[in-house]
């Protein structure tokens, strides 16, 4: 049922229109909407503008012709020499996306959805405005504001939408919501973390029942993996995973629970600029919190789970190294007596794995943590002023010996046994006996 009182039908929608006009892309959207009566802002964009927040993207719906609308919008949006607006069309779902220098706008045709079986991708057909709202996940996302025509600036919303938004409450639209699309269980955790909203008691019972019934087992691993990566993009690192742990979603996915937020916080404090933040989050997500299972067995189980989530092979190996190779690194760091030994232990490791080891070191040895921090912050940035071309120019033959000499000289420099000048480095490289 559409919830729309006389007071609600104008004031909230007018607020949305006013806020939209000040957003990048808003003026172009409103200008285009004046030329057609079927365009409406919908979903999270309406929610965020009503909350006074900046939407992550703008979502609009039209009766038909989403690809044409996206193309026309792209032609009106600003660009620069490095990047002009680009469109991507998904014919199956009647959607198109415009990306430009200031963000993203999604354009979709109004549709109704049905599910052939729990967890399946939805079967879509052309739908009315009410049907388009009814297919959404939570009441606070089931709102729309027409941008043109006689109803411009009015607000359409499902029952409870405005009251739930005002109360900070997450409520699904119907009892089969988590069964039709179990990914809503993961989105429930993300919205809790992002918005700080409570879960409506009936929705909490439905989520618990769906988890106990194995609803997540009806969804492809690739779709679950995509949702987990989306969770790493939230503004507060790890917050979504903490919520998913509390909801029971991590346990249902055979992931360690609860999420080790203190470990992630320590890792972020140590993270150098070239470390990849979402790799660190995913490493903490998979890091075993208890040593009950042999390390090799736990690593294999995690690799199998990542494969089911369809992680790229190089990403899987990087996350595994961060989550499971830290004990070996900590032992090597502890034994290292010179900077060159630290380099031998850590230089070929992913930087995120060293960060994880340093964060874990704080739980067992201040000295091991100090060494790891020294490597991350200072030693790994030490470079030679000479290169292979300098040695060849000095008369040495090309071959693997060139690299070995440079490695030895770098060790000398790290250990403070060599003056920090080019001539000293070249002389030492030429004098080394292989």
N, C-alpha and C positions, 0 to 999 in steps of 0.2 A: 504494500500500500504506500502511495506517495504521501509524505507528511509535509503539509504546507498550509500554515495558518496565515491569516491576513498580515500579521506583523512579521512573520518569518519570510513571507514571500517576497518582500522588498528589501528590508534592511540588510540581511546577510548577503544577499546576492549583489546589492549595490556596493557593499564593502569589498566583495571579491572583484568586481569590475574595476573599482578604483585602484585596488592594490595591483591587479594585473596590468593596468595601464602603465605602472611605474617599473614593471619588470622587463628585463631584456626579452625582446620578442613579443611583448604584450601589445604594444601599439600596432605592430604589423598584423597580429591576430585579430584585433578589434577592427582594424581597417578592412581586412578580408571578410570578417563576419558581417559587415554592413552590406556586403554584396550577396549574401545568402542567408536564409533564415534557419538553417538546420544545424549550425555550429554551436557547440556548447563546451565549456570547460568542465572537466569531470574528475572525480576520484581524488587522489592525494593532493593534487594541485589546489583544489577547492578547500580541502581540509587544512592544508598548510597556510593558505592565505587567510582563512578565517582565524587561525591560531596566531597570525602575525609572524609566521615563519617563511623563509625563502624555500619555495618548492625545489626539489632536486631536478625535476623536469616538468614540462607543461604537457598535460594530456587533454586532447580535445576529441570529441566525437562528431560525426556528421552522418546524415542519412545515407549517403552514397558518395562514391568518388573520392575515397581517401587518398589514393595516389595522385590524383589531379590536384587536390587541395594541398598536399605536401609539396608538389612541384611548384605551384603558384606561391606558396609561402616561402619556399627556398629562394625564389626569384626576388622576393621583397626584403629578405633579411640581409643584414650587412655582412661583409666578408673582408678579407684582406689578402695581400699578395701570397701569404703562406697557406691560407685555407679559405675556400669559398664554401657556402652552404652545400651540403650533400644530402641526398635522399636515399633511403633504403625501403623497398616495398616487399611486403609479405602477403602475397595474393591469397593464400589459404585462409588467413584469418581476417582479411580485409583491413590490414593495417599498413601504415607507412611511418617512417621516422625521418625527421629532419635534424641534422647535426650541424652546428655552426659555431663560430668562435666563442659564443657566450653560453652554449649549452645545447639542450635537446628538446624537441617538441615531438610528441607522438600523436599521430592522427589515426583514429580508428572509426570504422563504420559501426553504427549502432547494431548490436546483435544480441541474440538470445543463445544460450548454451545448454547442451544436455550432455550427459556422460553415459556412454555405452556400458561402462563398468567402472567400479571404483578405481581411482588413480589414473584412468586413461586421459589422454588429451581430449579436451572438449570438442564435441561436434557443434559447429556454429551455423547459424542462419540469420538472415536479416531480422532485426527485432525493433520493438518500439523503445521509446525513452525509458518507460517503466521496466521493460524486460532487460534493458542494458544495465540499469542500476541493480536489478535483482540478481544478476549473475556475479556480483562482486563479493569480496571476501568478508569485510567487516562494515558495520553500519557507518562508521566515520569515513569510509572510502566510497560510500554509495550516495554521493551528492553530485549534482550537476547545476551549472548556471548557464543558460542560453546567452550567447554573446551577440546575437543579432535578431532582427525581426521584432514582432509585437511583444514578445515575452522576454526581451533582453533584460538581464539584471534580476530576473526572478530566480528563486531557488527551488529546485526539485530535490527531494531527499526521501530515503526509505524511512519507515517508522523507527523511532528512537535515535536517528542519526544526530540531530542537533543536541538532544539531551545527553547522549553518550559523549559527544564532543565536549560539551560544557563540563561534564562530570569527570572527564578523563577516563573513559571506559572503553574496553575492546569487547565487542559483541558480534558474533557471527549472525548471518541473516536467516539461517534455517538449520534444522537438526542434522541434516546430511552434509553440511558444509565440509567438515574435515574428512568425510568418507569420499565424497565426490572428488575433492582435490586435497590430499593429505599434505601437500606443500604448504597449505595454509597453517599447519602446525609450526613450521619453521618461520613463516611470516609473522605469526603471533609473537614469537620471541623477538624478532627484529623490531616490530612496532612497540613492544613493551620497552625495549632498550632505547629506541629512538625518541619516543614520545613521553616515556615515563608514565604510561597509562596502566591502570589496573585491568585485570581480566574479569569480566562479568561472571558471576558464579555459575550460571547455566552454561556459558561458553567453556569455563574451566572443566565442568563435568563432561561435556562433550569431547573436549581435547583428551582428557584422561581416558575416557572410554575408547576413543579412536586409537590411542597409543597401545592400550592393553589388547585391543583387537588386532594389532599388527597392521594398521592402516598404511604405515610407511612402506611396508613390503609390497604394496600394490603399485608403487611409483618406480619408474626407471631410475637406476643409480645416477645416470647422467644429469637428470633433473634435480636430484638431491644435491649432487656435487655443485651444480650451478648456484643453488640457494646458499650453500655453505660459503662459496666464494663471495656472493653478494653480502653475506654477513660480515666479511672482513672489510667492507667498504663503508661501514657505518662510522659516524663521527667519533664515537667513543670506542677505541680499540678494545675488542674482547667483550664488550657489554652484551652483545647479542648472544654470544656463546654462553655467558653466565646465565642469561635468561633461559636459553634452551636447556641448560643443565637443570635448572629449577623446574622447568616444565616436564622433564623426563624425556625430552626428545633425544638428547645425546645418548642416554642409556639405550633407548630404542634403536639407535643407529650403531650400537656396539662401540661407541666412542667413550674415552675416559670421562668420568664425571665425579665430582663437579669440575667445571673448567677452572684451571689454575690461574686465576687472575693476578695474584701477586707475582708469579713467574713472568707473565707477560709484561707487567708493569716494570719489573727489574730489567727485562730484556729491552724494552723501549728506551729506558734511561741510558742504556749502553749502545744503542743502535747508531752506527755511523751513517752518513748521508747516502752511501751507496748500497746499504742493506735494503732489502725488499720487505716492506712492512707486512704485507698480507702473507708472505711465506712464513714470517715469524709467528703470526697469529695461528696459521694452520699447523705449524710445528708444535705450538703449545697445545692445540686442540688434540693432537695425536700423541703427545708425550705421555708415556705410561707413568701413572702416579704411584703405583706399587710395583715391586719387583717380584711378584708371585710367580709369574710365567718367565721361563728363560728368555733372555734378551733376544736371542735369534728367533725364537718362536713368536714373540710379540712383534718383532720387526716384520716377519713374513705375514702375520695376520694384518698388520697395518697396511702393508703393500697391497695385499689382496683387497682390502677395503677401499683403498685409493683407486685401484683398478676398477672396482665396481662403480665408483663415482666418476670414472673416466677422466682422471687427472692426466695431463700430458706427461709423457715418460720422464722428461727432464725435470719437470716440476715435482713429480712423485719422488724422484731420487734426491732432490734438494730438500724436500720436506722430511724424508726419511733420515737423511744425514743430520738434520737439525734435531729431530725428535729422538733419535736412537744412538747416535755416535758420540754423544757428549761424554759418557763415562771414559771412553778411550782417550778423548782429548784431555779430560781433566787429569788423568794419570800422566799423560805426556807433559802437560803444563807443569804439574807438580815436580816432575823429575828434571825439567829444564833448568839449568844453572846459568846459561848465557843466552843473550838475545838470539844468537844464531841457532841455538837449539829450539827456541820458541818458533823461529821461522821454519825450521825443518818439520815441526809438529803441526803448524797451523797454516802455512802459506797456501797450501793446495786445498784447504777446506773451504766450503762456502762461508762467506762472511757471516751469514745468519746463523750457521752452526757454531761459530766461535762466539757469537753474541749469546746464544743459548747456553753454551758451556760457561761463559763468564757469569751469566745470571744464576746458574745452578751452583757455581763455585761459592757464591756468597752464602750458601746454606751449609757449607762444610769447611771452608778455609779462606780466611781473609787474604792470605798470601797468594793463593792460587788465583783469586779474583784480581788481585793487584797485577799479577803477571799478564793475565788475559786482557785487562784494561790497557796495560802498557802496549801490548801488541796492537790492539784495535785503534788506540788513539795516537800512537807515535811510531812504533817500530815498522808497521807494515807500510808506512808512507815513505820510508827511507829508500832512496834510489841512487844508483850510480850515475856519475856524470859521463862515464864512457859507455860505449856499446861495442857490438861485434865489429862494426865497420872500422872503429879505431884500432882494434887489434889486428885486423887484416891489413890496414894501412901501415901498421908497424912491422909487418913482415910475417905474421903468423898465417898458416894455411887454413883455409876454410874447413869446417868440420865440427863434430861434436865437442872437440876440445875447447873451442871458443866459448861455448855456453858454460862448460865446466869451470873455466877460468873466471868468468864473470860471477858465477855462483860463489866461488871461493872468496873473491874480492868483496862481494856484498857481505858475506859472513864476517870478514875482517872489519869492515866498516861498522857493521852493527855492534860488534863486540868492542869497539873503541880502539882497535889495534892499528888503525890506519888514519892518517890525517885526512880531513874532509876537503880534499882538493883533487882536481882532475889528474894532475901529473903524478900524484902519489898512487892513485888508483891504477893508472896505466902502467907505472913501473911495477907495482905489485902483481898485476895480471901477467906481465911478461916474465916475471921471475918465478912464478908458481911452477912446480914440477908435478906433472901428471903421471 
